[in-house]
Amino acid sequence: MFETALWIPVLVFWVAFALLIFAFAGYPVFLRLLNLVLPPRPKNAPMEEGPLPVVTLVIVVHNEEARIADRLRNLAACDYGGKREILLVCDGCTDTTASVARETALGCPLRLLEQADRKGKAAALNLAASNARGEILVFGDARQRFDRNAVAALVQRLRDTPEAAAVSGSLEIEPSEEGPAAGIDLYWRLEKWIRHEESRRDSVIGCTGAIYAMRREDFHPIPEDTLIDDVVVPMQALVRGRRILFEPGAVAYDPQTLETRHEKRRKVRTLAGNYQMLFRYPGWLLPWKNRCWWQLISHKYLRLGGPLYLAACLGSSLVLAPASFFFKLALAAQALAYLAAIVGMSPLLRRSRAFSVPSGFLFLQVQSAKAFLHYLQLCRRGSSGSW
């Protein structure tokens, strides 16, 4: 039995441990069990009749003269039987991106919107949506490339599901042999699996910015300093009663690997965007305003506490270890896990899951802590719109 004064660290340990397990493992398991016990929404029968909607392929760029031609050709080569246009927004470009785009031979109309000043991606998306001629907006980035069937798969899923406002595609990222990257790759594959299960249940919490489609009528402008537009834009539609789906058959390929030097900036920005969303839209946490409130909390917000959960488990174990054999074991287990994470950064052991997974997980928690500090810095500066 513990002394009365030790019950507080005991409670801290078990609460932090439970939150850690649920946030990173329990939620996907719970979601899967829920879909097994309670039948998810069935897919509607494919719609084959009627004209295909006009599609606007939206790409926002800043100084992409080196790869814009290939990207535009990739978009033009996508198989789609209906009318389409490519809408390229040059956001404060100071290079030859616009002229290279104009000179690129394509099989579909290309329109350019040029902003002299760099206003950020969110502002550029608002501009694109207000100028698009298509009924369906398909969003992508300059770096990735679409599979030939990606656009058709996204549009077909929207046609088959009238209650859906948006459909996210699947991003395939080039794996890396670097130690932590193998763990990050596992995390990304788990993320896509969660999106698949959420889509079956009701709605995905956000889309993949590199590839998703949305009905133009469901796009509502977002604040220009929005950090994670691919979550906020779909969430605005979701809280208005619409559905957000995931279509694994619509694939985009990213040539950039999951090496930590590439992932640091992306993860810090994404996680800082989650903090921004949490404090900017508190109403989304209320069940009577957002039917998917528990998914939003479980999928997005509980993960933000990862560094705090780890610190609480370690700190309470240090306090309790002298008085309990169990907590001596708990402290030893944590020490081994941290050691495995550090060792996993070594090139000699980068292929071993026993080391790469802890290493990748620790890397993500470090970026989460940095993201919170980054968000605080943006708040002090009163701006978070650059991208």
C-alpha positions in Angstrom: 0.0 0.0 0.0 1.1 3.5 -0.8 1.3 6.4 1.6 -1.5 8.9 1.2 0.9 11.5 -0.3 1.9 9.0 -3.0 -1.6 8.5 -4.4 -1.4 11.7 -6.4 1.7 10.5 -8.5 0.0 7.1 -8.8 -3.1 8.7 -10.3 -0.9 10.9 -12.5 0.9 7.9 -13.9 -2.2 5.9 -14.7 -4.1 8.8 -16.3 -1.1 9.8 -18.4 -0.4 6.2 -19.4 -4.1 5.6 -20.3 -4.1 8.8 -22.4 -0.9 7.8 -24.1 -2.1 4.3 -25.1 -5.5 5.5 -26.2 -4.2 8.4 -28.3 -1.7 6.4 -30.3 -3.1 2.8 -30.2 -6.4 2.6 -28.5 -8.3 4.9 -30.8 -7.7 3.0 -34.0 -8.5 -0.3 -32.2 -11.7 1.2 -30.7 -12.7 2.6 -34.1 -12.2 -0.8 -35.7 -14.2 -2.6 -33.1 -17.0 0.0 -33.4 -17.2 -0.7 -37.1 -17.4 -4.4 -36.5 -20.1 -4.1 -33.8 -22.1 -1.3 -35.3 -22.4 -1.6 -39.1 -20.9 1.5 -40.8 -22.6 3.4 -43.5 -22.8 1.3 -46.7 -21.4 2.7 -49.9 -24.0 4.0 -52.3 -24.5 2.3 -55.7 -22.1 3.7 -58.3 -23.7 6.5 -60.4 -23.1 5.9 -64.1 -25.7 8.1 -65.8 -25.7 11.8 -66.3 -23.0 14.2 -67.5 -19.7 14.4 -65.6 -19.2 17.6 -63.6 -16.7 20.2 -64.7 -13.5 20.0 -62.6 -11.0 22.7 -61.6 -7.6 21.4 -60.7 -6.1 23.9 -58.2 -2.4 24.2 -57.6 -0.9 27.0 -55.4 2.8 27.7 -55.9 5.6 29.9 -54.8 8.7 29.9 -57.0 8.3 26.5 -58.6 9.9 27.1 -62.0 12.0 23.9 -61.8 9.1 21.5 -61.5 5.9 23.3 -62.6 6.0 22.1 -66.2 6.2 18.4 -65.2 3.4 18.9 -62.6 1.1 20.6 -65.1 1.7 17.8 -67.6 0.9 15.3 -65.0 -2.4 16.9 -64.2 -3.3 17.2 -67.9 -2.5 13.5 -68.4 -5.0 12.4 -65.8 -7.9 10.3 -67.3 -11.1 12.1 -66.8 -14.0 12.1 -69.3 -15.6 15.4 -68.4 -14.5 19.0 -68.9 -11.7 20.3 -66.7 -9.4 23.2 -66.3 -6.1 23.8 -64.4 -6.1 26.9 -62.1 -2.6 27.8 -61.1 -2.2 30.5 -58.4 1.2 32.1 -58.3 1.6 33.4 -54.8 4.2 36.1 -54.8 6.4 34.3 -57.3 9.7 36.1 -58.0 11.0 33.6 -60.5 9.8 32.4 -64.0 7.1 30.0 -62.7 4.3 31.9 -64.5 6.1 32.2 -67.9 7.1 28.5 -67.7 3.5 27.5 -67.0 2.2 29.6 -70.0 4.7 28.0 -72.3 3.9 24.4 -71.3 1.9 22.5 -73.8 -1.2 20.9 -72.2 -4.3 19.1 -73.4 -6.7 21.2 -71.2 -7.3 24.9 -70.4 -4.8 26.6 -68.0 -5.6 29.8 -66.2 -3.2 31.7 -64.0 -3.9 33.9 -61.1 -0.9 35.9 -60.0 -0.6 37.6 -56.6 2.2 40.2 -56.6 2.6 39.9 -52.8 3.0 36.6 -51.0 -0.1 36.2 -48.9 0.1 32.5 -48.0 -1.6 29.3 -49.1 -4.9 29.9 -47.3 -5.4 33.3 -49.1 -4.5 31.7 -52.4 -7.0 28.9 -51.9 -9.7 31.4 -51.2 -8.8 33.3 -54.3 -8.8 30.1 -56.4 -12.2 28.9 -55.1 -13.8 32.2 -55.9 -12.5 32.1 -59.4 -12.9 28.4 -60.3 -15.4 27.5 -63.0 -15.7 23.8 -62.1 -18.4 22.3 -59.9 -15.7 20.2 -58.3 -12.4 21.5 -57.0 -9.4 19.1 -56.9 -6.6 20.4 -54.7 -3.0 19.3 -55.1 0.6 20.6 -54.5 3.5 21.2 -56.8 5.8 18.5 -55.6 3.6 15.4 -55.8 2.1 13.7 -58.9 -1.3 12.2 -59.4 -2.0 8.7 -60.6 -3.7 8.7 -63.9 -7.0 7.6 -62.4 -6.9 9.8 -59.3 -9.2 12.6 -60.5 -11.8 10.2 -61.9 -11.7 8.2 -58.6 -12.3 11.4 -56.5 -15.1 12.7 -58.6 -16.8 9.3 -58.9 -16.8 9.0 -55.1 -18.4 12.4 -54.8 -21.0 11.6 -57.4 -21.9 8.3 -55.6 -22.3 10.1 -52.3 -24.5 13.2 -52.5 -24.1 13.9 -48.7 -20.3 14.2 -49.1 -18.7 17.6 -49.4 -15.2 16.4 -49.9 -13.1 13.2 -50.6 -9.5 12.8 -49.6 -7.1 10.8 -51.7 -4.2 8.7 -50.5 -0.7 10.0 -50.4 2.1 7.5 -51.0 5.4 8.8 -49.6 8.8 7.4 -50.6 10.2 5.3 -47.7 13.6 6.0 -46.3 16.2 3.7 -44.8 17.0 6.3 -42.1 16.3 4.8 -38.6 13.5 7.2 -37.3 12.0 7.4 -40.8 10.9 3.7 -40.6 8.9 4.5 -37.5 7.4 7.6 -39.1 6.4 5.5 -42.1 4.6 3.1 -39.8 2.8 6.0 -38.2 1.8 7.3 -41.7 0.4 4.0 -42.7 -1.6 3.8 -39.4 -2.9 7.3 -40.1 -4.3 6.2 -43.5 -5.8 3.1 -42.0 -7.6 5.4 -39.4 -8.9 7.6 -42.2 -10.3 4.6 -43.9 -12.1 3.4 -40.8 -13.4 7.0 -40.0 -14.7 7.3 -43.5 -16.6 4.0 -43.2 -18.1 5.2 -39.8 -19.0 8.7 -40.9 -16.3 11.2 -41.8 -12.6 11.7 -41.9 -11.2 14.4 -39.7 -9.5 16.4 -42.4 -8.0 15.6 -45.8 -4.6 15.1 -47.4 -3.6 18.5 -48.8 -1.7 16.8 -51.6 -4.8 15.3 -53.1 -8.5 15.9 -52.3 -11.6 17.0 -54.0 -14.4 19.2 -52.8 -17.7 20.5 -54.2 -17.2 24.2 -54.9 -20.5 25.0 -53.1 -19.2 23.5 -49.9 -15.9 25.5 -49.9 -16.1 28.4 -47.4 -13.2 30.9 -47.2 -10.8 30.4 -44.3 -8.7 32.9 -42.3 -5.6 33.9 -44.3 -3.3 32.8 -41.5 -4.7 29.2 -41.4 -1.8 26.7 -41.0 -3.7 23.5 -41.9 -6.1 24.4 -44.6 -6.6 20.7 -45.5 -8.2 20.1 -42.1 -10.0 23.4 -41.5 -11.7 23.6 -44.9 -13.2 20.1 -44.7 -14.1 20.5 -41.0 -16.1 23.6 -41.8 -18.2 21.5 -44.1 -18.5 18.6 -41.6 -19.9 20.8 -38.9 -22.5 22.0 -41.3 -23.8 18.4 -41.6 -21.8 17.2 -44.6 -19.6 14.1 -44.8 -15.8 13.9 -45.6 -14.7 10.6 -47.1 -11.4 8.8 -47.9 -10.8 7.2 -51.3 -7.8 4.9 -51.3 -8.1 4.4 -55.0 -7.2 8.1 -55.7 -3.4 8.2 -55.2 -0.8 10.9 -55.2 2.9 10.1 -55.1 5.4 12.1 -53.2 9.1 11.8 -54.2 10.3 13.4 -51.0 11.3 10.8 -48.5 10.4 10.5 -44.8 13.9 11.4 -43.6 13.8 13.5 -40.4 15.4 16.5 -42.1 12.3 16.6 -44.4 9.8 15.8 -41.7 10.9 18.3 -39.0 9.4 21.4 -40.7 6.3 19.6 -42.0 5.4 18.1 -38.6 6.1 21.2 -36.6 3.8 23.2 -39.0 1.1 20.6 -39.0 1.0 20.1 -35.2 1.2 23.9 -34.7 -1.9 24.1 -37.0 -3.7 21.7 -34.7 -3.0 24.0 -31.8 -4.3 26.9 -33.8 -7.4 25.0 -34.8 -8.1 23.9 -31.2 -8.1 27.5 -29.8 -9.7 29.1 -32.9 -12.7 26.7 -33.1 -13.5 25.6 -29.6 -17.2 25.0 -30.6 -16.1 22.0 -32.7 -15.5 20.2 -29.3 -19.2 20.4 -28.5 -21.4 17.4 -29.3 -24.4 19.5 -30.3 -22.3 21.5 -32.8 -20.1 18.7 -34.2 -21.4 15.1 -34.4 -17.8 13.9 -34.9 -16.5 15.7 -31.8 -15.1 12.5 -30.2 -13.2 11.7 -33.4 -11.7 15.1 -33.5 -10.5 14.9 -29.9 -9.3 11.3 -30.3 -7.6 11.7 -33.7 -6.2 15.2 -33.5 -6.1 16.7 -30.0 -5.2 13.9 -27.7 -2.0 13.3 -29.7 -0.9 16.8 -29.0 -0.4 15.8 -25.3 2.1 13.0 -26.2 5.1 14.9 -24.7 3.2 15.7 -21.6 2.0 12.1 -21.1 5.6 10.8 -21.5 6.9 13.4 -19.0 4.1 12.6 -16.5 4.8 8.8 -16.7 8.5 9.3 -16.3 8.2 11.8 -13.5 5.7 9.9 -11.5 7.7 6.7 -11.9 10.8 8.4 -10.5 8.8 9.5 -7.5 7.2 6.1 -6.9 10.0 3.7 -7.8 11.6 3.8 -4.3 8.3 2.6 -2.7 7.1 0.1 -5.3 8.6 -2.8 -7.2 6.0 -2.3 -9.9 7.1 1.3 -10.5 10.8 0.2 -10.5 9.8 -2.1 -13.4 7.9 0.7 -15.1 10.8 3.1 -14.7 13.2 0.4 -16.2 10.8 -0.2 -19.1 10.7 3.5 -19.9 14.5 3.7 -19.7 14.8 0.8 -22.1 12.3 2.4 -24.5 14.2 5.7 -24.6 17.5 3.8 -25.0 16.0 1.9 -27.9 14.8 5.1 -29.5 18.3 6.7 -29.3 20.0 3.5 -30.5 17.4 3.4 -33.4 19.0 6.6 -34.8 22.1 4.6 -35.6 22.5 3.6 -39.3 23.6 0.1 -38.1 20.2 -0.7 -36.6 17.9 1.4 -38.9 16.2 -1.7 -40.4 15.2 -3.2 -37.0 11.6 -2.4 -36.0 12.6 -2.9 -32.3 14.6 0.3 -32.6 13.2 2.3 -35.6 9.6 2.4 -34.2 10.6 3.8 -30.7 13.0 6.2 -32.5 10.2 7.4 -34.9 7.8 7.8 -32.1 10.2 9.8 -29.9 11.0 12.0 -33.0 7.3 12.8 -33.4 6.9 13.7 -29.7 9.9 16.0 -29.9 8.3 17.8 -32.9 5.0 18.0 -31.1 6.7 19.9 -28.2 8.5 22.2 -30.7 5.1 22.8 -32.4 3.6 24.1 -29.3 6.5 26.6 -28.8 6.2 27.5 -32.5 2.5 28.2 -32.1 3.2 30.4 -29.1 5.8 32.4 -31.1 3.3 32.9 -33.9 0.7 34.1 -31.4 3.2 36.6 -30.0 4.0 37.9 -33.5 0.3 38.0 -34.3 0.8 36.2 -37.6 1.0 32.6 -38.8 0.1 32.9 -42.5 3.4 32.1 -44.3 3.8 28.6 -45.8 
